[in-house]
Amino acid sequence: MKTGRLARLADFFALKRSMAAMLAMVVLVGVGEEMAERFLPIYTLALGGGILAVGFLNAMDNLLSALYSFPGGYLSDRLGAKRALALFNLIAMGGYLIVILLPFWPAVIVGSVFFLSWSALSMPATMSLVAKVLPSNKRTMGVSLHSLVRRLPKALGPLLGGVMIVLFGERTGVRISFGIALVLAVVALALQQALIEDDPPARQPAEKNPLRLWKRMAPELKKLLLSDILARFAEQIPYAFVVIWCMKNNQLSAVQFGVLTAVEMITAMLIYVPVAYLADRGAKKPFVVITFFNFALFPLILLFSRSFAVMLVAFVIRGLKEFGEPTRKALIMDLAPEDQKAGMFGLYYLMRDVIVSLAAFGGALLWLVSPAANFLTAFACGLLGAIYFLIYGRDLPAIPRAIPTLSRR
């Protein structure tokens, strides 16, 4: 009886062996990543870098995320998700070593070329794994579970990183966090190789030419892409400066900022499963529209936040921007060609993040004008993206149940 209930629970949450192994990897890599990377703007300033260096780092993060997305999808289609994830993990570990061994802000820039690659390179592979393991009527739940688990380290990591800074200072504390990130990445590599099932590369040759793949992108996916770009302007224009606004302009401690980040992630985690359950059974558009509006609201509310209590409200709104994010990712995978899902996912992010990276660096220039200029510009971009998708975005027709191509153990 108990076994039957557990089986039904596992089926409801779309938990297969490869999915469980992938989620464990996400937690381990994510905790180390968030302990260190979330405080990179503070670390860069502590090492002597200026505001423009912080803006450049944020712009480079977006640009590299874009440039790495398509190769990540290509390598996943070519090598299979398991081998591709191992390669991407090793690249990130090399970046951690550079920052640990060389405590200079230019070394942070160089090292970030490698460790910032993890999320962008691995995302197409993980989404492809979800699409292969799960039937189409469980993909939103699978993507939501991945997104939910990703928020666990995003909530825990900044808290632990903040404690490291309080105990050891901004410079030594962040370097210790990078050391912990390296150890956790090694453990994650061992687990993922032991537990994720081998998956064959795509039967069709992986597409190297993004222009050819662009021609295969559905019109509905292009409309989603445009709206998403505008929403990401709202996120990335102020992104690197949120921690500076909270800690430098409003004198919050590193631990208090960690608490705000934890509140954001907990808010996101609480809504993932119910939204996924509803989105897999009905219209997806309303969830994505609500998400884009929340992207726009966060910088506006943060601008008028002068106390920790009001900032808590702002970060709850920031957590609610995840309301329809798994639904958006599931839409991408559903609209992508069956033989090029990882490649199409990578192309989508390539197009989106190349453009958004320009906005990220523009955020530094706006910050030099004033924080208000930065936050209000972000709000305007997000509002435009939400309205565009509200008017022109389209729902998919019902998707028939698909047979997964991998073992569903």
Secondary structure as UniProt FT lines:
FT   HELIX           2..12
FT   TURN            13..14
FT   HELIX           17..37
FT   TURN            38..39
FT   HELIX           40..46
FT   TURN            47..48
FT   HELIX           51..79
FT   HELIX           81..101
FT   HELIX           105..115
FT   HELIX           117..133
FT   HELIX           136..138
FT   HELIX           139..195
FT   HELIX           210..215
FT   HELIX           219..244
FT   HELIX           245..249
FT   HELIX           254..279
FT   TURN            280..281
FT   HELIX           285..303
FT   HELIX           308..320
FT   TURN            321..324
FT   HELIX           325..335
FT   HELIX           338..340
FT   HELIX           341..369
FT   HELIX           371..392
//
